[in-house]
Amino acid sequence: MRLPFQRKNEEGAPDQLLAELQECQDRSAMLLSAVLTLITCVKEFSFGLKEMNADAFARQMEALKQQLDPEKSTAELRRAFSGQPEAIDAFIQRERAYLEEREREYRAIIDMLRASLATLFEENLGFTNSLNEQGLQLEQLADLDDIRRIKERLRGQVEMMRNTVAKKAASDRQRMEKLSREVDVLRMNLERVTDISQTDALTGASNRLAFDLMLQRMIDRFSLTRSARFCLLLCDLDNFKVINDTYGHPVGDRVLKSFVTECRAYFREEDFIARYGGEEFAILLPGATLGNARRRAQLFCRRLAGQRFRIYADRPGEHLTFTTSIGISEIHRDDTMETLLRRADSALYLAKQAGKSRAMCEQDAAKAERRKPAIR
Protein backbone atom coordinates (compact mmCIF):
# COMPACT_ATOMS: atom_id res chain seq x y z
CA MET A 1 0.00 0.00 0.00
CA ARG A 2 1.41 3.36 -0.97
CA LEU A 3 1.41 5.96 1.78
CA PRO A 4 -0.25 9.26 0.86
CA PHE A 5 2.89 11.26 1.64
CA GLN A 6 5.30 9.01 -0.29
CA ARG A 7 7.25 10.91 -2.94
CA LYS A 8 6.52 9.74 -6.45
CA ASN A 9 9.68 11.05 -8.00
CA GLU A 10 12.55 11.76 -5.71
CA GLU A 11 14.71 13.12 -8.47
CA GLY A 12 12.12 15.80 -9.36
CA ALA A 13 11.36 16.72 -5.77
CA PRO A 14 14.04 19.46 -5.38
CA ASP A 15 12.87 21.15 -8.58
CA GLN A 16 9.27 21.04 -7.38
CA LEU A 17 10.23 22.47 -3.99
CA LEU A 18 12.20 25.24 -5.64
CA ALA A 19 9.22 26.07 -7.85
CA GLU A 20 6.90 26.15 -4.86
CA LEU A 21 9.36 28.30 -2.92
CA GLN A 22 9.57 30.73 -5.84
CA GLU A 23 5.77 30.81 -6.02
CA CYS A 24 5.58 31.67 -2.31
CA GLN A 25 8.17 34.41 -2.73
CA ASP A 26 6.33 35.85 -5.72
CA ARG A 27 3.02 35.76 -3.85
CA SER A 28 4.55 37.47 -0.82
CA ALA A 29 6.07 40.18 -3.01
CA MET A 30 2.73 40.72 -4.77
CA LEU A 31 0.81 40.96 -1.48
CA LEU A 32 3.34 43.39 -0.01
CA SER A 33 3.15 45.49 -3.17
CA ALA A 34 -0.64 45.54 -2.87
CA VAL A 35 -0.41 46.65 0.77
CA LEU A 36 2.00 49.46 -0.14
CA THR A 37 -0.34 50.57 -2.95
CA LEU A 38 -3.32 50.62 -0.60
CA ILE A 39 -1.35 52.64 1.96
CA THR A 40 -0.50 55.16 -0.77
CA CYS A 41 -4.19 55.40 -1.73
CA VAL A 42 -5.19 55.93 1.90
CA LYS A 43 -2.60 58.68 2.25
CA GLU A 44 -3.76 60.43 -0.94
CA PHE A 45 -7.41 60.35 0.18
CA SER A 46 -6.66 62.28 3.35
CA PHE A 47 -7.48 65.44 1.28
CA GLY A 48 -4.85 67.50 3.13
CA LEU A 49 -7.38 68.90 5.62
CA LYS A 50 -5.58 70.97 8.25
CA GLU A 51 -8.54 70.59 10.64
CA MET A 52 -8.01 66.82 10.56
CA ASN A 53 -4.22 67.07 11.04
CA ALA A 54 -3.88 65.36 7.64
CA ASP A 55 -0.18 66.23 7.31
CA ALA A 56 0.67 64.16 10.38
CA PHE A 57 -1.45 61.28 9.05
CA ALA A 58 0.32 61.43 5.67
CA ARG A 59 3.71 61.33 7.41
CA GLN A 60 2.53 58.37 9.47
CA MET A 61 1.52 56.48 6.30
CA GLU A 62 4.80 57.32 4.58
CA ALA A 63 6.76 56.08 7.60
CA LEU A 64 4.74 52.87 7.54
CA LYS A 65 5.60 52.34 3.88
CA GLN A 66 9.29 52.71 4.69
CA GLN A 67 9.02 50.11 7.48
CA LEU A 68 7.38 47.52 5.20
CA ASP A 69 10.66 46.45 3.66
CA PRO A 70 10.46 43.14 1.74
CA GLU A 71 13.83 42.17 3.23
CA LYS A 72 12.44 42.21 6.78
CA SER A 73 11.23 39.11 8.55
CA THR A 74 7.57 38.28 9.06
CA ALA A 75 7.82 39.16 12.75
CA GLU A 76 9.32 42.57 11.93
CA LEU A 77 6.60 43.27 9.37
CA ARG A 78 3.93 42.24 11.87
CA ARG A 79 5.35 44.60 14.49
CA ALA A 80 5.55 47.45 11.95
CA PHE A 81 1.89 46.94 11.00
CA SER A 82 0.65 46.48 14.57
CA GLY A 83 -1.95 49.09 15.50
CA GLN A 84 -1.97 50.67 12.06
CA PRO A 85 -5.43 49.38 10.93
CA GLU A 86 -7.01 50.89 14.05
CA ALA A 87 -5.26 54.24 13.50
CA ILE A 88 -6.32 54.31 9.84
CA ASP A 89 -9.90 53.45 10.70
CA ALA A 90 -10.04 56.15 13.40
CA PHE A 91 -8.77 58.77 10.95
CA ILE A 92 -11.27 57.68 8.28
CA GLN A 93 -14.17 57.90 10.73
CA ARG A 94 -13.15 61.40 11.86
CA GLU A 95 -12.67 62.56 8.27
CA ARG A 96 -16.03 61.11 7.18
CA ALA A 97 -17.86 62.84 10.03
CA TYR A 98 -16.08 66.11 9.27
CA LEU A 99 -16.85 65.99 5.54
CA GLU A 100 -20.48 65.06 6.09
CA GLU A 101 -20.91 68.01 8.43
CA ARG A 102 -19.24 70.41 5.97
CA GLU A 103 -21.38 69.08 3.13
CA ARG A 104 -24.56 69.77 5.05
CA GLU A 105 -23.44 73.29 5.92
CA TYR A 106 -22.36 74.17 2.39
CA ARG A 107 -25.54 72.78 0.86
CA ALA A 108 -27.66 74.92 3.18
CA ILE A 109 -25.57 78.03 2.52
CA ILE A 110 -25.68 77.58 -1.26
CA ASP A 111 -29.45 77.16 -1.25
CA MET A 112 -29.89 80.22 0.90
CA LEU A 113 -27.50 82.37 -1.15
CA ARG A 114 -29.20 81.33 -4.38
CA ALA A 115 -32.48 82.70 -3.08
CA SER A 116 -30.86 85.84 -1.71
CA LEU A 117 -28.94 86.75 -4.87
CA ALA A 118 -32.17 87.46 -6.72
CA THR A 119 -33.17 89.99 -4.07
CA LEU A 120 -29.70 91.56 -4.06
CA PHE A 121 -29.80 91.85 -7.86
CA GLU A 122 -33.05 93.80 -7.72
CA GLU A 123 -31.68 96.11 -5.01
CA ASN A 124 -28.44 96.73 -6.94
CA LEU A 125 -30.41 97.45 -10.08
CA GLY A 126 -32.34 100.16 -8.25
CA PHE A 127 -29.11 101.60 -6.84
CA THR A 128 -27.52 101.71 -10.31
CA ASN A 129 -30.54 103.48 -11.78
CA SER A 130 -30.42 106.06 -8.99
CA LEU A 131 -26.73 106.77 -9.66
CA ASN A 132 -27.39 107.05 -13.40
CA GLU A 133 -30.11 109.64 -12.80
CA GLN A 134 -27.82 111.67 -10.56
CA GLY A 135 -25.06 111.41 -13.16
CA LEU A 136 -27.38 112.90 -15.79
CA GLN A 137 -28.12 115.81 -13.48
CA LEU A 138 -24.39 116.45 -13.09
CA GLU A 139 -23.98 116.51 -16.86
CA GLN A 140 -26.66 119.19 -17.06
CA LEU A 141 -24.48 121.50 -14.94
CA ALA A 142 -22.29 122.03 -17.98
CA ASP A 143 -25.05 124.15 -19.47
CA LEU A 144 -24.98 126.66 -16.60
CA ASP A 145 -22.92 129.82 -17.04
CA ASP A 146 -22.93 131.13 -13.50
CA ILE A 147 -20.07 129.62 -11.47
CA ARG A 148 -21.87 130.24 -8.18
CA ARG A 149 -24.93 128.32 -9.34
CA ILE A 150 -22.69 125.52 -10.62
CA LYS A 151 -21.01 125.18 -7.22
CA GLU A 152 -24.34 125.16 -5.38
CA ARG A 153 -25.85 122.57 -7.65
CA LEU A 154 -22.68 120.48 -7.61
CA ARG A 155 -22.56 120.56 -3.83
CA GLY A 156 -26.15 119.39 -3.66
CA GLN A 157 -25.60 116.55 -6.13
CA VAL A 158 -22.49 115.34 -4.30
CA GLU A 159 -24.41 115.32 -1.01
CA MET A 160 -27.25 113.41 -2.65
CA MET A 161 -24.87 110.81 -4.02
CA ARG A 162 -23.26 110.42 -0.61
CA ASN A 163 -26.63 109.84 0.98
CA THR A 164 -27.53 107.29 -1.71
CA VAL A 165 -24.27 105.39 -1.20
CA ALA A 166 -24.67 105.51 2.60
CA LYS A 167 -28.21 104.16 2.37
CA LYS A 168 -27.02 101.37 0.09
CA ALA A 169 -24.16 100.50 2.47
CA ALA A 170 -26.55 100.40 5.42
CA SER A 171 -28.95 98.25 3.43
CA ASP A 172 -26.13 95.87 2.50
CA ARG A 173 -25.04 95.59 6.14
CA GLN A 174 -28.57 94.75 7.20
CA ARG A 175 -28.85 92.25 4.39
CA MET A 176 -25.56 90.55 5.36
CA GLU A 177 -26.57 90.41 9.02
CA LYS A 178 -29.88 88.87 8.00
CA LEU A 179 -28.13 86.37 5.73
CA SER A 180 -25.77 85.42 8.56
CA ARG A 181 -28.71 84.80 10.87
CA GLU A 182 -30.47 82.78 8.18
CA VAL A 183 -27.34 80.65 7.69
CA ASP A 184 -27.30 79.86 11.43
CA VAL A 185 -31.01 79.05 11.42
CA LEU A 186 -30.66 76.86 8.32
CA ARG A 187 -27.74 74.98 9.84
CA MET A 188 -29.74 74.24 12.98
CA ASN A 189 -32.79 73.25 10.91
CA LEU A 190 -30.72 70.89 8.77
CA GLU A 191 -29.30 69.22 11.86
CA ARG A 192 -32.80 68.91 13.29
CA VAL A 193 -34.17 67.46 10.02
CA THR A 194 -31.29 64.95 9.91
CA ASP A 195 -32.08 63.89 13.47
CA ILE A 196 -35.80 63.61 12.67
CA SER A 197 -35.16 61.50 9.57
CA GLN A 198 -33.26 58.94 11.68
CA THR A 199 -35.44 59.04 14.80
CA ASP A 200 -38.53 57.02 15.63
CA ALA A 201 -41.30 59.58 16.12
CA LEU A 202 -43.09 57.68 18.88
CA THR A 203 -40.29 56.50 21.18
CA GLY A 204 -37.45 58.90 20.38
CA ALA A 205 -35.09 55.98 19.73
CA SER A 206 -33.21 55.69 16.46
CA ASN A 207 -35.30 54.25 13.62
CA ARG A 208 -34.70 51.29 11.33
CA LEU A 209 -32.85 53.41 8.74
CA ALA A 210 -30.41 54.74 11.34
CA PHE A 211 -29.93 51.22 12.72
CA ASP A 212 -29.14 49.73 9.30
CA LEU A 213 -26.59 52.48 8.62
CA MET A 214 -24.94 52.08 12.03
CA LEU A 215 -24.85 48.28 11.87
CA GLN A 216 -23.26 48.28 8.42
CA ARG A 217 -20.71 50.85 9.54
CA MET A 218 -19.73 48.77 12.58
CA ILE A 219 -19.44 45.62 10.45
CA ASP A 220 -17.19 47.48 8.00
CA ARG A 221 -14.97 48.71 10.83
CA PHE A 222 -14.66 45.20 12.26
CA SER A 223 -13.71 43.78 8.87
CA LEU A 224 -10.92 46.36 8.69
CA THR A 225 -9.48 46.24 12.21
CA ARG A 226 -10.74 42.94 13.68
CA SER A 227 -10.55 44.67 17.06
CA ALA A 228 -13.76 46.75 16.82
CA ARG A 229 -15.89 43.88 18.14
CA PHE A 230 -19.49 44.36 19.19
CA CYS A 231 -22.67 42.46 20.05
CA LEU A 232 -26.23 42.81 18.82
CA LEU A 233 -29.28 42.50 21.07
CA LEU A 234 -32.72 41.91 19.54
CA CYS A 235 -35.42 42.70 22.12
CA ASP A 236 -39.09 41.81 21.75
CA LEU A 237 -41.70 42.94 24.29
CA ASP A 238 -43.55 39.91 25.66
CA ASN A 239 -47.33 39.67 25.19
CA PHE A 240 -47.54 43.17 23.75
CA LYS A 241 -50.72 42.35 21.83
CA VAL A 242 -52.39 41.48 25.14
CA ILE A 243 -51.42 44.91 26.52
CA ASN A 244 -52.91 46.64 23.48
CA ASP A 245 -56.10 44.56 23.60
CA THR A 246 -56.52 45.03 27.36
CA TYR A 247 -55.63 48.69 27.85
CA GLY A 248 -55.81 50.15 24.34
CA HIS A 249 -53.19 51.41 21.90
CA PRO A 250 -52.46 54.70 23.76
CA VAL A 251 -51.26 52.68 26.75
CA GLY A 252 -49.36 50.38 24.39
CA ASP A 253 -47.59 53.42 22.94
CA ARG A 254 -46.63 54.55 26.44
CA VAL A 255 -45.24 51.08 27.15
CA LEU A 256 -42.99 51.36 24.08
CA LYS A 257 -41.77 54.79 25.22
CA SER A 258 -41.21 53.51 28.75
CA PHE A 259 -39.14 50.62 27.38
CA VAL A 260 -36.82 53.06 25.57
CA THR A 261 -36.55 55.15 28.74
CA GLU A 262 -35.52 52.05 30.71
CA CYS A 263 -32.97 51.13 28.04
CA ARG A 264 -31.38 54.57 28.18
CA ALA A 265 -31.23 54.44 31.97
CA TYR A 266 -29.56 51.02 31.97
CA PHE A 267 -27.29 50.81 28.94
CA ARG A 268 -24.22 52.96 28.31
CA GLU A 269 -24.30 56.26 26.49
CA GLU A 270 -22.24 54.81 23.63
CA ASP A 271 -24.65 51.89 23.15
CA PHE A 272 -26.98 52.33 20.17
CA ILE A 273 -30.73 51.86 20.77
CA ALA A 274 -33.16 51.62 17.83
CA ARG A 275 -36.74 50.63 17.22
CA TYR A 276 -36.43 47.72 14.82
CA GLY A 277 -40.13 47.46 14.08
CA GLY A 278 -43.41 47.23 16.01
CA GLU A 279 -42.60 46.11 19.56
CA GLU A 280 -39.10 44.90 18.59
CA PHE A 281 -35.96 46.86 19.39
CA ALA A 282 -32.27 46.45 18.51
CA ILE A 283 -29.34 47.46 20.69
CA LEU A 284 -25.70 47.56 19.58
CA LEU A 285 -23.02 47.16 22.27
CA PRO A 286 -19.62 48.35 21.02
CA GLY A 287 -16.65 46.52 22.53
CA ALA A 288 -18.80 43.88 24.26
CA THR A 289 -18.00 40.17 24.24
CA LEU A 290 -20.76 37.60 23.96
CA GLY A 291 -20.48 36.62 27.61
CA ASN A 292 -20.54 40.22 28.79
CA ALA A 293 -23.47 41.07 26.53
CA ARG A 294 -25.41 38.07 27.84
CA ARG A 295 -24.89 39.06 31.47
CA ARG A 296 -25.97 42.62 30.79
CA ALA A 297 -29.04 41.47 28.87
CA GLN A 298 -30.07 39.06 31.65
CA LEU A 299 -29.73 41.79 34.28
CA PHE A 300 -31.80 44.13 32.14
CA CYS A 301 -34.56 41.51 31.77
CA ARG A 302 -34.72 41.12 35.55
CA ARG A 303 -34.62 44.89 36.09
CA LEU A 304 -37.46 45.49 33.65
CA ALA A 305 -39.58 42.69 35.10
CA GLY A 306 -39.30 44.27 38.56
CA GLN A 307 -40.57 47.68 37.46
CA ARG A 308 -44.21 48.80 37.97
CA PHE A 309 -45.59 51.38 35.59
CA ARG A 310 -48.60 53.58 36.25
CA ILE A 311 -51.31 52.95 33.66
CA TYR A 312 -53.22 56.22 33.94
CA ALA A 313 -52.01 59.55 35.30
CA ASP A 314 -55.23 60.10 37.31
CA ARG A 315 -55.27 56.57 38.79
CA PRO A 316 -52.10 56.20 40.89
CA GLY A 317 -53.18 52.84 42.27
CA GLU A 318 -53.37 51.05 38.92
CA HIS A 319 -50.10 49.63 37.60
CA LEU A 320 -48.88 47.15 35.02
CA THR A 321 -45.67 45.27 34.47
CA PHE A 322 -44.18 44.09 31.20
CA THR A 323 -41.17 42.05 30.21
CA THR A 324 -38.89 41.52 27.24
CA SER A 325 -37.11 38.58 25.64
CA ILE A 326 -33.66 39.14 24.14
CA GLY A 327 -31.58 37.33 21.52
CA ILE A 328 -27.85 38.06 21.35
CA SER A 329 -25.27 37.59 18.60
CA GLU A 330 -21.60 38.59 18.37
CA ILE A 331 -19.80 39.83 15.26
CA HIS A 332 -17.81 37.09 13.50
CA ARG A 333 -15.29 37.13 10.69
CA ASP A 334 -17.04 37.48 7.30
CA ASP A 335 -20.37 38.38 8.95
CA THR A 336 -23.00 40.37 7.05
CA MET A 337 -26.02 42.21 8.39
CA GLU A 338 -28.19 39.24 7.42
CA THR A 339 -26.08 36.57 9.17
CA LEU A 340 -25.64 38.63 12.34
CA LEU A 341 -29.38 39.39 12.54
CA ARG A 342 -30.31 35.80 11.75
CA ARG A 343 -28.31 34.44 14.70
CA ALA A 344 -29.76 37.03 17.07
CA ASP A 345 -33.27 36.26 15.81
CA SER A 346 -32.75 32.53 16.36
CA ALA A 347 -31.61 33.22 19.94
CA LEU A 348 -34.64 35.48 20.46
CA TYR A 349 -36.97 32.72 19.25
CA LEU A 350 -35.32 30.33 21.71
CA ALA A 351 -35.83 32.83 24.57
CA LYS A 352 -39.53 33.02 23.70
CA GLN A 353 -39.84 29.25 23.64
CA ALA A 354 -38.04 28.92 26.98
CA GLY A 355 -40.66 31.00 28.80
CA LYS A 356 -39.96 34.66 27.85
CA SER A 357 -38.49 37.41 30.06
CA ARG A 358 -34.96 36.10 29.54
CA ALA A 359 -31.89 36.49 27.33
CA MET A 360 -30.45 33.80 25.09
CA CYS A 361 -27.33 34.00 22.94
CA GLU A 362 -26.31 32.48 19.63
CA GLN A 363 -24.44 29.68 21.43
CA ASP A 364 -27.66 28.64 23.18
CA ALA A 365 -29.46 28.56 19.83
CA ALA A 366 -26.67 26.50 18.26
CA LYS A 367 -26.80 23.94 21.10
CA ALA A 368 -30.58 23.69 20.83
CA GLU A 369 -30.27 23.12 17.10
CA ARG A 370 -27.78 20.29 17.63
CA ARG A 371 -30.11 18.60 20.14
CA LYS A 372 -32.92 18.34 17.61
CA PRO A 373 -33.46 14.76 16.43
CA ALA A 374 -32.38 14.02 12.86
CA ILE A 375 -35.09 13.44 10.28
CA ARG A 376 -35.01 9.83 9.07
C-alpha positions in Angstrom: 0.0 0.0 0.0 1.4 3.4 -1.0 1.4 6.0 1.8 -0.3 9.3 0.9 2.9 11.3 1.6 5.3 9.0 -0.3 7.3 10.9 -2.9 6.5 9.7 -6.4 9.7 11.0 -8.0 12.5 11.8 -5.7 14.7 13.1 -8.5 12.1 15.8 -9.4 11.4 16.7 -5.8 14.0 19.5 -5.4 12.9 21.1 -8.6 9.3 21.0 -7.4 10.2 22.5 -4.0 12.2 25.2 -5.6 9.2 26.1 -7.8 6.9 26.2 -4.9 9.4 28.3 -2.9 9.6 30.7 -5.8 5.8 30.8 -6.0 5.6 31.7 -2.3 8.2 34.4 -2.7 6.3 35.8 -5.7 3.0 35.8 -3.9 4.6 37.5 -0.8 6.1 40.2 -3.0 2.7 40.7 -4.8 0.8 41.0 -1.5 3.3 43.4 0.0 3.1 45.5 -3.2 -0.6 45.5 -2.9 -0.4 46.7 0.8 2.0 49.5 -0.1 -0.3 50.6 -2.9 -3.3 50.6 -0.6 -1.4 52.6 2.0 -0.5 55.2 -0.8 -4.2 55.4 -1.7 -5.2 55.9 1.9 -2.6 58.7 2.3 -3.8 60.4 -0.9 -7.4 60.3 0.2 -6.7 62.3 3.3 -7.5 65.4 1.3 -4.9 67.5 3.1 -7.4 68.9 5.6 -5.6 71.0 8.3 -8.5 70.6 10.6 -8.0 66.8 10.6 -4.2 67.1 11.0 -3.9 65.4 7.6 -0.2 66.2 7.3 0.7 64.2 10.4 -1.5 61.3 9.0 0.3 61.4 5.7 3.7 61.3 7.4 2.5 58.4 9.5 1.5 56.5 6.3 4.8 57.3 4.6 6.8 56.1 7.6 4.7 52.9 7.5 5.6 52.3 3.9 9.3 52.7 4.7 9.0 50.1 7.5 7.4 47.5 5.2 10.7 46.5 3.7 10.5 43.1 1.7 13.8 42.2 3.2 12.4 42.2 6.8 11.2 39.1 8.6 7.6 38.3 9.1 7.8 39.2 12.7 9.3 42.6 11.9 6.6 43.3 9.4 3.9 42.2 11.9 5.4 44.6 14.5 5.5 47.4 11.9 1.9 46.9 11.0 0.6 46.5 14.6 -1.9 49.1 15.5 -2.0 50.7 12.1 -5.4 49.4 10.9 -7.0 50.9 14.1 -5.3 54.2 13.5 -6.3 54.3 9.8 -9.9 53.4 10.7 -10.0 56.1 13.4 -8.8 58.8 10.9 -11.3 57.7 8.3 -14.2 57.9 10.7 -13.2 61.4 11.9 -12.7 62.6 8.3 -16.0 61.1 7.2 -17.9 62.8 10.0 -16.1 66.1 9.3 -16.8 66.0 5.5 -20.5 65.1 6.1 -20.9 68.0 8.4 -19.2 70.4 6.0 -21.4 69.1 3.1 -24.6 69.8 5.1 -23.4 73.3 5.9 -22.4 74.2 2.4 -25.5 72.8 0.9 -27.7 74.9 3.2 -25.6 78.0 2.5 -25.7 77.6 -1.3 -29.5 77.2 -1.2 -29.9 80.2 0.9 -27.5 82.4 -1.1 -29.2 81.3 -4.4 -32.5 82.7 -3.1 -30.9 85.8 -1.7 -28.9 86.8 -4.9 -32.2 87.5 -6.7 -33.2 90.0 -4.1 -29.7 91.6 -4.1 -29.8 91.8 -7.9 -33.1 93.8 -7.7 -31.7 96.1 -5.0 -28.4 96.7 -6.9 -30.4 97.4 -10.1 -32.3 100.2 -8.2 -29.1 101.6 -6.8 -27.5 101.7 -10.3 -30.5 103.5 -11.8 -30.4 106.1 -9.0 -26.7 106.8 -9.7 -27.4 107.1 -13.4 -30.1 109.6 -12.8 -27.8 111.7 -10.6 -25.1 111.4 -13.2 -27.4 112.9 -15.8 -28.1 115.8 -13.5 -24.4 116.4 -13.1 -24.0 116.5 -16.9 -26.7 119.2 -17.1 -24.5 121.5 -14.9 -22.3 122.0 -18.0 -25.1 124.1 -19.5 -25.0 126.7 -16.6 -22.9 129.8 -17.0 -22.9 131.1 -13.5 -20.1 129.6 -11.5 -21.9 130.2 -8.2 -24.9 128.3 -9.3 -22.7 125.5 -10.6 -21.0 125.2 -7.2 -24.3 125.2 -5.4 -25.8 122.6 -7.7 -22.7 120.5 -7.6 -22.6 120.6 -3.8 -26.2 119.4 -3.7 -25.6 116.6 -6.1 -22.5 115.3 -4.3 -24.4 115.3 -1.0 -27.2 113.4 -2.7 -24.9 110.8 -4.0 -23.3 110.4 -0.6 -26.6 109.8 1.0 -27.5 107.3 -1.7 -24.3 105.4 -1.2 -24.7 105.5 2.6 -28.2 104.2 2.4 -27.0 101.4 0.1 -24.2 100.5 2.5 -26.5 100.4 5.4 -29.0 98.2 3.4 -26.1 95.9 2.5 -25.0 95.6 6.1 -28.6 94.7 7.2 -28.8 92.2 4.4 -25.6 90.6 5.4 -26.6 90.4 9.0 -29.9 88.9 8.0 -28.1 86.4 5.7 -25.8 85.4 8.6 -28.7 84.8 10.9 -30.5 82.8 8.2 -27.3 80.7 7.7 -27.3 79.9 11.4 -31.0 79.0 11.4 -30.7 76.9 8.3 -27.7 75.0 9.8 -29.7 74.2 13.0 -32.8 73.3 10.9 -30.7 70.9 8.8 -29.3 69.2 11.9 -32.8 68.9 13.3 -34.2 67.5 10.0 -31.3 64.9 9.9 -32.1 63.9 13.5 -35.8 63.6 12.7 -35.2 61.5 9.6 -33.3 58.9 11.7 -35.4 59.0 14.8 -38.5 57.0 15.6 -41.3 59.6 16.1 -43.1 57.7 18.9 -40.3 56.5 21.2 -37.5 58.9 20.4 -35.1 56.0 19.7 -33.2 55.7 16.5 -35.3 54.3 13.6 -34.7 51.3 11.3 -32.9 53.4 8.7 -30.4 54.7 11.3 -29.9 51.2 12.7 -29.1 49.7 9.3 -26.6 52.5 8.6 -24.9 52.1 12.0 -24.8 48.3 11.9 -23.3 48.3 8.4 -20.7 50.9 9.5 -19.7 48.8 12.6 -19.4 45.6 10.5 -17.2 47.5 8.0 -15.0 48.7 10.8 -14.7 45.2 12.3 -13.7 43.8 8.9 -10.9 46.4 8.7 -9.5 46.2 12.2 -10.7 42.9 13.7 -10.6 44.7 17.1 -13.8 46.7 16.8 -15.9 43.9 18.1 -19.5 44.4 19.2 -22.7 42.5 20.0 -26.2 42.8 18.8 -29.3 42.5 21.1 -32.7 41.9 19.5 -35.4 42.7 22.1 -39.1 41.8 21.8 -41.7 42.9 24.3 -43.5 39.9 25.7 -47.3 39.7 25.2 -47.5 43.2 23.7 -50.7 42.4 21.8 -52.4 41.5 25.1 -51.4 44.9 26.5 -52.9 46.6 23.5 -56.1 44.6 23.6 -56.5 45.0 27.4 -55.6 48.7 27.9 -55.8 50.1 24.3 -53.2 51.4 21.9 -52.5 54.7 23.8 -51.3 52.7 26.7 -49.4 50.4 24.4 -47.6 53.4 22.9 -46.6 54.5 26.4 -45.2 51.1 27.1 -43.0 51.4 24.1 -41.8 54.8 25.2 -41.2 53.5 28.8 -39.1 50.6 27.4 -36.8 53.1 25.6 -36.5 55.2 28.7 -35.5 52.0 30.7 -33.0 51.1 28.0 -31.4 54.6 28.2 -31.2 54.4 32.0 -29.6 51.0 32.0 -27.3 50.8 28.9 -24.2 53.0 28.3 -24.3 56.3 26.5 -22.2 54.8 23.6 -24.6 51.9 23.2 -27.0 52.3 20.2 -30.7 51.9 20.8 -33.2 51.6 17.8 -36.7 50.6 17.2 -36.4 47.7 14.8 -40.1 47.5 14.1 -43.4 47.2 16.0 -42.6 46.1 19.6 -39.1 44.9 18.6 -36.0 46.9 19.4 -32.3 46.4 18.5 -29.3 47.5 20.7 -25.7 47.6 19.6 -23.0 47.2 22.3 -19.6 48.4 21.0 -16.7 46.5 22.5 -18.8 43.9 24.3 -18.0 40.2 24.2 -20.8 37.6 24.0 -20.5 36.6 27.6 -20.5 40.2 28.8 -23.5 41.1 26.5 -25.4 38.1 27.8 -24.9 39.1 31.5 -26.0 42.6 30.8 -29.0 41.5 28.9 -30.1 39.1 31.7 -29.7 41.8 34.3 -31.8 44.1 32.1 -34.6 41.5 31.8 -34.7 41.1 35.5 -34.6 44.9 36.1 -37.5 45.5 33.6 -39.6 42.7 35.1 -39.3 44.3 38.6 -40.6 47.7 37.5 -44.2 48.8 38.0 -45.6 51.4 35.6 -48.6 53.6 36.3 -51.3 52.9 33.7 -53.2 56.2 33.9 -52.0 59.5 35.3 -55.2 60.1 37.3 -55.3 56.6 38.8 -52.1 56.2 40.9 -53.2 52.8 42.3 -53.4 51.0 38.9 -50.1 49.6 37.6 -48.9 47.1 35.0 -45.7 45.3 34.5 -44.2 44.1 31.2 -41.2 42.1 30.2 -38.9 41.5 27.2 -37.1 38.6 25.6 -33.7 39.1 24.1 -31.6 37.3 21.5 -27.8 38.1 21.3 -25.3 37.6 18.6 -21.6 38.6 18.4 -19.8 39.8 15.3 -17.8 37.1 13.5 -15.3 37.1 10.7 -17.0 37.5 7.3 -20.4 38.4 9.0 -23.0 40.4 7.0 -26.0 42.2 8.4 -28.2 39.2 7.4 -26.1 36.6 9.2 -25.6 38.6 12.3 -29.4 39.4 12.5 -30.3 35.8 11.7 -28.3 34.4 14.7 -29.8 37.0 17.1 -33.3 36.3 15.8 -32.7 32.5 16.4 -31.6 33.2 19.9 -34.6 35.5 20.5 -37.0 32.7 19.2 -35.3 30.3 21.7 -35.8 32.8 24.6 -39.5 33.0 23.7 -39.8 29.3 23.6 -38.0 28.9 27.0 -40.7 31.0 28.8 -40.0 34.7 27.8 -38.5 37.4 30.1 -35.0 36.1 29.5 -31.9 36.5 27.3 -30.4 33.8 25.1 -27.3 34.0 22.9 -26.3 32.5 19.6 -24.4 29.7 21.4 -27.7 28.6 23.2 -29.5 28.6 19.8 -26.7 26.5 18.3 -26.8 23.9 21.1 -30.6 23.7 20.8 -30.3 23.1 17.1 -27.8 20.3 17.6 -30.1 18.6 20.1 -32.9 18.3 17.6 -33.5 14.8 16.4 -32.4 14.0 12.9 -35.1 13.4 10.3 -35.0 9.8 9.1 
